[in-house]
């Protein structure tokens, strides 16, 4: 378990940002607030248990490098909002800060009040996910871009929520723990001597939005394909990795009874024909987790998982009509 304590110093205005006349307002109460980025992940265990041979250990090392900025205990930026807990639950105070450090401490001044505090870390450099509808606590969310095919998330995203009551004349310290909201999936493929012109890999079946206040995920009826980037393994093994929101956690909420999420692989053979392989994963992919699926290329160009518990369907001479070319 890895975590970091964010500390910096900044003093907020004593009144709500929605109050323009500061002459009669309560100048507020000062308090201390500490933020812990808690990286709770299975990554090390997954790498050690799934990739065990000499060749596979090289893949594991390459995956560690590829995911070093995703499963990281470092916060680049942080966005902090303090909401009213009554009425329309609107934002009363807001602050964004660039951290670039593992120790920062905040001393704040806010009017005596009951607040719902929401925090998000590492959002500014993520081109695929943005903070949206943050004017109200019950609508504030991490929203993935729209489109049928999307790039992988560029950062590991962390969020927190904390009800807090600022009291008058009392020394107060609030502790805020931020937890990871996205995850990663890797497909490791053994070529077995087969050659091909091109291989494209996508993962799908994941959430598209995350409501911060409720800590709930929203799923599209037709989830987009998330491009799995090719990882340079340094050997003959192939590895493709996507970073995305989690999957559904059980089949009662799943779109079908075959899987909770899938890999879709499009392998173009030397003769120009493309084979589509769909790998069906029945185990949920949870926030903060890395899931590795191992497979091998067959004579027909199909990519078939080596674990019998993982399903697969293969379509030979598949023609997409260019559906998976519109990557965002």
C-alpha positions in Angstrom: 0.0 0.0 0.0 1.5 3.3 -1.0 0.4 6.8 -0.1 1.6 10.3 0.0 0.8 13.3 2.2 0.1 16.5 0.3 1.1 19.6 2.1 1.3 23.3 0.9 0.1 26.6 2.2 -2.7 28.7 0.9 -5.3 31.0 2.6 -8.7 31.2 1.1 -10.9 34.2 1.2 -13.1 34.3 4.3 -16.4 34.5 2.4 -18.1 32.5 -0.2 -17.0 33.3 -3.8 -20.6 33.9 -4.6 -20.7 36.9 -2.1 -19.3 40.0 -3.8 -19.8 42.3 -0.7 -17.2 41.3 1.8 -17.7 44.3 4.2 -20.3 42.6 6.5 -19.4 39.0 6.0 -17.9 36.6 8.6 -14.2 36.5 8.0 -14.2 32.8 8.6 -12.5 30.2 10.8 -9.1 28.8 10.1 -8.5 25.1 9.9 -5.9 22.6 8.7 -6.5 20.0 6.0 -4.3 17.1 5.0 -4.7 15.1 1.8 -3.5 11.5 1.4 -3.3 9.9 -2.0 -3.9 6.3 -1.2 -2.7 4.0 -4.0 -4.2 0.6 -3.2 -3.5 -1.6 -6.2 -2.9 -5.3 -7.1 -0.4 -4.4 -9.8 2.7 -6.0 -8.2 0.8 -9.2 -7.3 -0.8 -9.4 -10.8 2.6 -9.0 -12.5 4.3 -11.6 -10.2 1.5 -14.2 -10.5 0.6 -13.9 -14.2 4.0 -13.3 -15.8 6.5 -15.9 -14.4 8.7 -17.2 -17.2 12.0 -15.5 -18.1 10.4 -14.0 -21.2 7.3 -13.0 -19.4 9.3 -11.2 -16.6 10.7 -9.0 -19.4 7.1 -8.1 -20.3 6.3 -7.4 -16.6 9.2 -5.0 -16.5 8.0 -3.2 -19.6 4.5 -3.0 -18.2 5.8 -1.4 -15.0 7.5 1.3 -17.1 4.4 1.8 -19.3 2.2 2.3 -16.2 4.6 4.2 -14.0 2.5 7.4 -14.4 -0.8 5.6 -13.9 -0.2 3.6 -10.7 1.8 6.3 -9.1 1.8 7.8 -5.6 2.5 11.3 -7.0 -0.1 14.1 -7.4 0.6 16.6 -10.2 -2.5 18.7 -9.7 -5.4 18.9 -7.4 -8.9 20.4 -7.6 -10.8 21.2 -4.4 -14.4 22.2 -4.0 -16.5 23.0 -0.9 -20.3 22.7 -1.4 -23.3 23.7 0.6 -25.1 20.8 2.2 -28.5 22.5 1.9 -30.6 24.0 -0.8 -29.3 23.4 -4.3 -25.9 22.0 -3.0 -24.0 24.6 -5.0 -20.3 25.2 -4.7 -19.3 27.8 -2.2 -15.5 27.7 -2.5 -13.2 26.3 -5.1 -9.4 26.1 -5.6 -7.1 24.4 -8.1 -3.4 24.0 -7.4 -0.4 22.5 -9.1 1.4 20.2 -6.6 4.4 18.6 -8.1 5.5 17.5 -4.7 4.8 14.8 -2.2 4.5 17.0 0.8 2.1 20.0 0.9 -0.1 21.4 3.6 -3.1 23.6 3.4 -4.2 26.1 6.1 -7.7 27.4 5.0 -10.2 29.9 6.2 -13.9 29.4 5.5 -17.0 30.7 7.1 -18.5 28.6 9.9 -20.7 26.2 8.0 -21.4 22.5 7.1 -19.7 21.6 3.8 -19.4 18.6 1.5 -15.8 18.6 0.3 -14.9 17.0 -3.1 -11.3 16.6 -4.3 -9.8 15.4 -7.6 -6.2 14.8 -8.4 -4.3 14.4 -11.7 -7.1 15.6 -14.0 -5.3 18.5 -15.8 -3.1 16.2 -18.0 -5.8 13.7 -18.9 -7.0 14.4 -22.4 -9.7 11.7 -22.3 -11.4 12.5 -19.0 -12.4 15.9 -17.6 -14.0 17.3 -14.5 -17.6 18.2 -15.4 -20.8 19.7 -14.0 -18.9 20.7 -10.8 -21.2 23.6 -9.9 -23.2 21.3 -7.7 -22.0 18.4 -5.5 -24.6 15.9 -6.7 -23.7 16.5 -10.3 -19.9 16.8 -10.1 -18.3 14.0 -12.1 -15.3 12.7 -14.0 -16.6 12.5 -17.6 -15.0 10.5 -20.4 -14.9 11.9 -23.9 -17.7 10.8 -26.2 -17.0 8.7 -29.3 -17.1 5.1 -30.5 -13.3 4.7 -30.1 -11.2 6.5 -27.5 -7.5 6.7 -26.5 -6.5 5.3 -23.1 -6.7 7.6 -20.1 -3.4 9.5 -19.7 -3.2 9.7 -15.9 -4.2 7.8 -12.8 -7.2 9.7 -11.4 -7.9 10.0 -7.7 -11.0 11.4 -5.9 -12.3 12.0 -2.4 -15.4 13.2 -0.7 -15.7 14.3 3.0 -18.5 15.9 4.9 -17.0 18.6 7.1 -18.3 21.2 9.6 -16.2 24.3 10.2 -16.7 25.4 13.8 -16.1 28.7 15.5 -13.1 29.1 17.8 -12.1 25.4 17.6 -8.7 24.1 16.3 -9.6 21.7 13.6 -7.7 19.3 11.3 -9.5 17.4 8.5 -8.0 14.3 6.8 -8.9 13.6 3.2 -8.0 10.3 1.6 -8.1 10.2 -2.2 -8.6 6.8 -3.9 -7.9 5.8 -7.5 -11.0 5.9 -9.9 -9.6 4.2 -13.0 -7.8 1.0 -13.8 -5.8 -0.9 -16.5 -6.0 -4.0 -18.6 -3.2 -5.7 -20.4 -3.3 -8.4 -23.2 -0.1 -10.4 -23.4 0.2 -12.5 -26.6 2.6 -15.2 -27.6 3.1 -15.1 -31.5 4.1 -18.8 -31.7 6.1 -18.0 -34.9 3.1 -16.5 -36.8 3.7 -13.3 -38.8 1.1 -10.7 -39.7 0.8 -7.2 -41.2 -0.9 -5.4 -38.4 -2.6 -6.0 -35.0 -5.0 -3.6 -33.3 -6.3 -4.2 -29.8 -9.1 -2.5 -27.9 -10.8 -3.0 -24.6 -14.4 -2.3 -23.9 -17.2 -2.8 -21.4 -16.1 0.0 -19.0 -17.8 2.9 -17.3 -17.9 6.3 -19.0 -18.6 8.6 -16.0 -17.9 8.7 -12.3 -20.1 10.7 -9.9 -17.6 11.9 -7.2 -20.1 12.6 -4.4 -21.8 9.2 -4.6 -18.8 7.3 -5.8 -20.8 5.6 -8.5 -20.0 4.8 -12.1 -22.3 5.2 -15.1 -22.2 2.9 -18.1 -23.2 3.7 -21.7 -25.6 1.3 -23.4 -22.9 0.8 -26.0 -19.6 1.4 -24.3 -16.8 2.8 -26.5 -13.7 0.9 -27.6 -10.6 2.0 -25.6 -7.4 1.7 -27.6 -4.8 -0.6 -26.0 -1.4 0.9 -26.6 1.4 -1.4 -27.7 4.1 -1.9 -25.1 7.7 -2.5 -26.2 8.5 -5.7 -24.4 12.1 -6.1 -25.7 11.4 -9.7 -26.8 9.1 -11.7 -29.1 6.1 -11.4 -26.7 3.4 -8.9 -27.6 1.7 -6.7 -25.1 -1.1 -4.2 -25.4 -2.4 -2.1 -22.5 -5.4 0.1 -22.0 -6.2 2.5 -19.1 -9.9 3.1 -18.5 -12.7 3.3 -15.9 -13.7 0.0 -14.2 -16.1 -2.6 -15.5 -19.4 -3.6 -13.9 -18.8 -5.6 -10.8 -21.4 -8.3 -11.3 -23.6 -10.0 -13.9 -26.9 -8.7 -12.5 -25.8 -5.3 -14.0 -24.0 -6.6 -17.0 -25.1 -6.0 -20.6 -24.9 -9.7 -21.4 -24.2 -13.0 -19.6 -21.0 -13.8 -21.5 -18.6 -11.3 -19.9 -18.2 -8.2 -17.8 -15.7 -6.7 -20.2 -13.8 -7.7 -23.4 -10.7 -7.4 -25.5 -11.3 -7.0 -29.2 -8.3 -7.9 -31.4 -8.1 -7.2 -35.2 -5.2 -9.1 -36.8 -4.5 -8.5 -40.5 -2.7 -11.4 -42.0 -0.1 -11.4 -44.7 -2.8 -12.1 -47.3 -4.6 -8.9 -46.3 -7.5 -10.6 -44.6 -8.5 -9.5 -41.1 -9.5 -11.8 -38.2 -11.5 -10.5 -35.3 -11.1 -12.1 -31.9 -13.3 -11.1 -29.0 -12.0 -12.2 -25.6 -14.7 -12.4 -22.9 -13.6 -11.7 -19.3 -16.0 -12.7 -16.6 -13.9 -11.3 -13.7 -14.6 -7.6 -12.9 -11.9 -5.0 -13.4 -12.1 -2.8 -10.3 -10.7 0.7 -9.6 -7.0 0.7 -8.9 -6.5 -2.8 -10.4 -4.5 -4.2 -13.3 -5.8 -7.3 -15.0 -3.6 -9.3 -17.3 -5.0 -11.7 -19.9 -2.6 -14.1 -21.7 -3.3 -15.4 -25.2 -1.6 -16.9 -28.3 -2.0 -16.5 -32.0 -3.4 -19.5 -33.9 -2.8 -20.6 -37.5 -6.1 -19.0 -38.6 -5.0 -15.6 -37.2 -7.3 -15.9 -34.1 -6.0 -14.7 -30.8 -7.1 -17.2 -28.2 -6.7 -16.9 -24.4 -4.6 -19.6 -22.7 -6.9 -19.6 -19.6 -9.9 -21.8 -20.2 -12.0 -19.7 -17.9 -11.8 -16.8 -20.4 -14.1 -17.1 -23.4 -13.4 -16.2 -27.0 -15.1 -15.9 -30.4 -13.2 -15.7 -33.6 -14.5 -14.3 -36.9 -12.4 -15.1 -39.9 -12.2 -12.7 -42.9 -13.8 -9.9 -40.9 -14.5 -6.6 -42.5 -15.1 -3.6 -40.3 -15.8 -1.0 -42.9 -13.3 1.2 -41.1 -15.3 1.3 -37.8 -12.3 1.1 -35.5 -10.2 3.7 -37.3 -11.8 6.8 -35.7 -9.7 7.0 -32.6 -10.0 10.2 -30.5 
